[in-house]
Amino acid sequence: MGLPSRISGLLPALLSSLAAVTVALLAGAMVIVFTGDDPVEAYRALFSGAFGGRRPIAETLVAATPLICGGLAFAVAAKAGMFNIGIEGQLLVAGLASGLVGAYAWNLPASIYLPLGVLSAMAAGGIWGAIPGVLKARFGSHEVITTIMLNYLAERLINYVISTEERFPVDPRSQSTQPVDPEARLPNLLDGTRLHWGFVLALVAAVVLWYVLFRTTLGYRVRAVGLSRGAAAYAGIPWGRTIVLAMVASGVLAGLAGAGQTLGLQGRHINLSAGYGFTAIAVGLVGRNHPVGVVGAGILFGAITSGATRMQNTAGTSKEIVQVLQGLVILSVAAFAAAGHFRLGQRLSARFGGGSAGRASGNDRSSGVGMGPEIEPQPGPPVL
Amino acid sequence: MDDFFSFDLLTATLRFSAPLIFAAMGGLLCERAGVMNIALEGFMLVGAFAAAAGTYYAETPFAGLVAGMAAAMLAATIHAFWCVTLRGDQIVAGTAINLLGVGIPAFLLQRIWGTPGGSPQVERLPGIGAGLNVLVPVALVLVPIVHYVVYQTRAGLRIQAAGEHPRAAASVGIDVVRYRYACVIASGALAGLGGAYLSIGDLSQYTNNMAAGRGFIAIAAVIFGNWTPFGTLGATLLFGAAQATRVQVQALGLNVAPDLIGALPYLLTLIVITGLVRRSDPPAGLGKHATAE
């Protein structure tokens, strides 16, 4: 498989994502016009706020960091056919765990303390992600419902811990943990900016995830299970164990996002949801659940987030438009994916000359997570 | 303990349950027709905002009520278009609607009143005493109505057919698409009422993200109630009681962590959904489309 063919294989996905984002930005422009502002001016301010200089670029990458990790978290679960809405809760629980570990201020060198902090976040995220995986594998409980419940349980748990001063190193008045020990902090990456090593960790995570998903048996199993549970079972791949593993990986990646926020950006866990876990869903969808696409989409959404302040100040368009744009992007991606299914169905039924081709049941949830053209159903079981 | 189990606790339970009842009845109709609706939260927010805005401009809360329902029905129509007509993923579309439900009101709030956190004070719906407003009895009356519609009417049986086995329903001539549209839009109207309850019933202004997860709790209530109207009512009352108890515990300064009581509805739902305590049987056709293509 040569490089050119790989690239040409990804091209339709890239074009379709770009088209979806463009349509969403145009729809956003209509919203801006409707409220009496100039969309060209607004978007120009947004762009210069996101990329116009060293500091804006750094801020864009700061905002992109949790979104890339979260997007990867969404992607790995989606590859296994699981829709993880629980990234938010996994991220927050992980942030709290690393915040507590860091705030205890044990007398440890950075070479031990920092990895310990990051690992504690990944462990906490992994556990929070494992629960819906196990519930699905064991009882068939729908992961969307369980992850939503776990988001709220995370919120209550964090509230409880942060207000329990006598037992934990927290500061209820500022609604956060105590500041993290300097030895446990992720160091700054670029002087004079807030960019920290969490961004590098996010990129490393993307590379690792790409390798595992596309170059190892494990990744093959995850993808096989996501494409078709039945076919994977036929090939002897244990469905339950694989989805639990994918959910743990998803939680671990969400945990990395939490570690970046707590040990990198804020230096403490703050009891406030920035909603990164939900934006991460958009990032995963736009990035077609491919690690490279997720990095690109994460930077795009990071840019929209960080440029919004400049847009509000110079063009007067309120920065709440960001969430509107995110919603529009998701709708747009979903519409493009749906259009793709229609075309696919027509192609297949033309080829096989019957109405039974295509998405035969039309209801295989595992293929409905907007995973792009990669998930075209293969005739016959996968060859191992 | 006399202080604790009081008339106040009962009225507070009703107060907290009412918006959940509206949203949950909408969610129930939707799921019974086979459309998974995680967009209830977004519908509630849009409804709450439009109710406050409608009351602000028309200077009567009844106009606000209509505006809230209409706006949420519009959002629901978009949701239905994506889920039913485009055959997109129902969870993806719901996630988008929820983001828009937070974003659009926040954006318009800034635009209309220039205030970031909430709208100005508007007139409230009339009360019926004990801190309750007119929508509380409406919510309670709604439950037997939904029960009657789902189990006793031709439309209700067709809704059930569309939800249990959409392709079989379609094959006997039931217009599954039409019933699903109707149910999603009805869920918008009801969740919109639930939203209006929050902004012009319980409070007298819209504040950002004021649904605070009630749309999701409503979904939990539907599951908890095993997709039956009276079961769902019981679940909303239980969840409302948990919230009322939390407030009561805080007010009385009891030595129970309010967050642990607040966590109960979610924890119970997690347990119920495993099917260990009692069988959980969702509509068999939930999330499935009526036709192969």
Interface residues (C-beta under 8 A of the other chain):
Chain A: V31 T35 G36 F83 I85 L135 R138 F139 G140 S141 H142 V144 I145 T146 I148 M149 L150 Y152 L153 R156 L157 N159 Y160 S163 T164 F278 I281 A282 L285 S318 E320 I321 V322 Q323 V324 L325 Q326 G327 L328 I330 L331 V333 A334 A335 A337 A338 A339 H341 F342 G345 S349 G355 S356 G358 R359 A360 S361 G362 N363 R365 G368 V369 G370
Chain B: M36 I38 I78 W82 L86 R87 G88 D89 I91 V92 A93 T95 A96 I97 N98 L99 L100 V102 G103 I104 A106 F107 L108 L109 Q110 R111 G213 F216 I217 I219 A220 I223 A257 D259 L260 G262 A263 Y266 L267 T269 L270 I273 T274 G275 L276 P282 G285 G287 K288 H289 T291 A292 E293
